[in-house]
């Protein structure tokens, strides 16, 4: 009515022509739909196929809606006569099939991006657990498919889906069942698709019985008007409504103010409203207002829940549909005047002649926005987002709080003023709707078996892994140079460490090394001071000096293992250890051979006497050392030791160590040392029955047993430890084996030299040897 009156007042559209309309209110069953359609075509309350009994004024076009089923059923009939049909309901892909509906046009814009916009809104508020209520029809099923894909893509889960069949529209039992399912669900957000007459029964039931507040997301303008007294608190207060964007029509508010029974007596709905709210006298039989009304009564004075005052989405489509027909008629009239310029002003037209003009509409009409009826050229709709305010009940205002534009750049499609939103009663802050509580930093999500992805348990991150955001699917491993803090939400820089002199262990080894080397030097001094005594001369005095000097350096060798490693120290650690111990063991081997040969020369005329005089046993030292040097040379040339780091052994630290390079070479060095020790042990064992005065064999035997015990124990322990303990184990083995040589071979002699000097004289040695010889001969 508003659009037609506006067009009739406009002298630039259809001058000298007035538009009117006929209203047919049809029910949902097929019989009523077809009956009213035939009434529209034939006229005068009768329906005769292929005939019209109308008066002079003809129908230019038929507007249908809002349900797509109505448009489909009427459209098949109108398509036979090529009657222009314009639907003002939601856009439907089936109605765009020109093969079935060549005479049908849709005013509404495409809404294929609506599901994307709704999911973006859910993601914006971090709602990942949402319930869905839809009508069980083809459109809703198709929309549900798109919505689920969008939800899956954005990790939003469906708490429940309720599909309402047409047969359940007014069923109190079904409404009660659905309502109970809503209350049982843990979700705080429910999406309500396409609020039409099919959902009115459920909405009224929820309004009267709901005591648990939910946030409702609604597709289309909220167009349910009721004055049920049970609505003390509106359960739909705080709902978010998606409505296709349309321009504001300022004159519509003025039209509402003047829309009264006195001006439009044929509208009996107005008479009912005036009677109920303004205490007007009312004539029931003819639905007329008799008088005694409240002064200045108007529709604006009605409660907000009694009548929708703003132009809804469907109303805006009706408005544009009327303008599309008017402009098409205007263009067609101008065209016929051009063809027949000398006519009498009357233009005879047929409805099907309007099609070319309707199809080519692409101009600013009505509210000043571009309108396209051709479905192939339609664009995606933009949406306004409204917040429903209805507290206290009766206020009923829709406040625009945001927009959704699918054409905007990614990430900017949704514009929302969060501070303007009033949430449902019971929520003092932003509502949360999740299946599981958020996993805080330091935890990761662990899916629950058989449940949607949004339902999960929170599990601690593994060692040295962190999560610094909430609801992380996977923990992130810290780099090798960092470690996870106690809360496992941040990676901290590891401290660089090594076996240094300040460590208790490093300090202890340093003192031991210096102490033993000093002790060895003292022993060497004692031997030098008492070099003329028999016990020093025995078993080759020069070899004893070489062994003591070598042991001094052996005790100092561990100092190379303490402190910050570098390339030079890494190489010197192993090569120095190998060469010094080779010299020491070859010296012990030479001393052992010397003991055996010294006894053998008591039988004159033997070759052994020449060997002793020519000091051939001393050649063992350079020969054995040369062999070890060759092994070390091969080691250093093929795979030398290098600086390495161990970031895993000690929490929070990176240990700088020397990597031995070739483990085969390292074990070859140990094997060579053990072979010389075995040789010394064998020779010492063979000389176990020599006279005690000259016999170093048992001391050498004990020293070799110590050496074997240390290094045989070293290997398994060494390979089972890491980091600084590995270095400490090698240092300890060097000190222990060196101390074994010093203690077993030289300390007994020092004891005799310093504390039993009477045993360190030549006549005592000879007497003891003579008595021993007698015993042997008697034996």
Protein Blocks (a to p, Z undefined) as FASTA:
>chain_A
ZZmmmmmmpmkgoghiacddddddddfbfklmmmmmmmmmnggoiacehiacbdfbdcfb
dcedjbfklmmmmmmmmmmnopacddfbdcdfklmmmklmmmbccfbdcfklmmmmmmmm
mmmnopabdcddddddfklmmmmmmmmmmmmmnopacfbdcdddfklmmgmklmmmmmmm
mmmpmbfbdcdehiafklmmmmmmmmmmmcbdcddddedjdfbdcfbfklmbackgoiac
ddddddddfklmmmmmmmcfklmmmlmklmmmmmmmnopacdfklopafbjpaehiafkl
pcfklpcfbdcfklmmmmmmmmmmmmmmmmmmmmmmmmmmmbghiacddfklmmmmmmmg
ccdehjopacdfblklpccddddddddddbdehklpaddfbdcdfkbcehilpccdfklp
ccdehiabdcdddfbdcddehiacdddehiafklccdddddehiacfbehifbdcdddfk
bccdfkopaccddddddddfkbmklmmmmmmmmmmmmmmmmmmmmmmmmmmpmklmggpl
klmmmmmmmmmmmmmmmmmmgcjddfklmmmmmmmmmmmmmmmmmmmmmmmmmmmmmmmm
mpghiaklmmmmnommmmmmmmmmmmmmmmmmmmmmmmgcdddddfklpghiacddddeh
iaklmmmmmmmmmmmmmmmmmmmmmmmmgcfklmmklmmmmmmmmmmmmmmmmmmmmmmp
ghjllmmmmmmmmmmmmmmmmmmmmmmmmmmmmmmmmlmcfklmmmmmmmmmmmmmmZZ
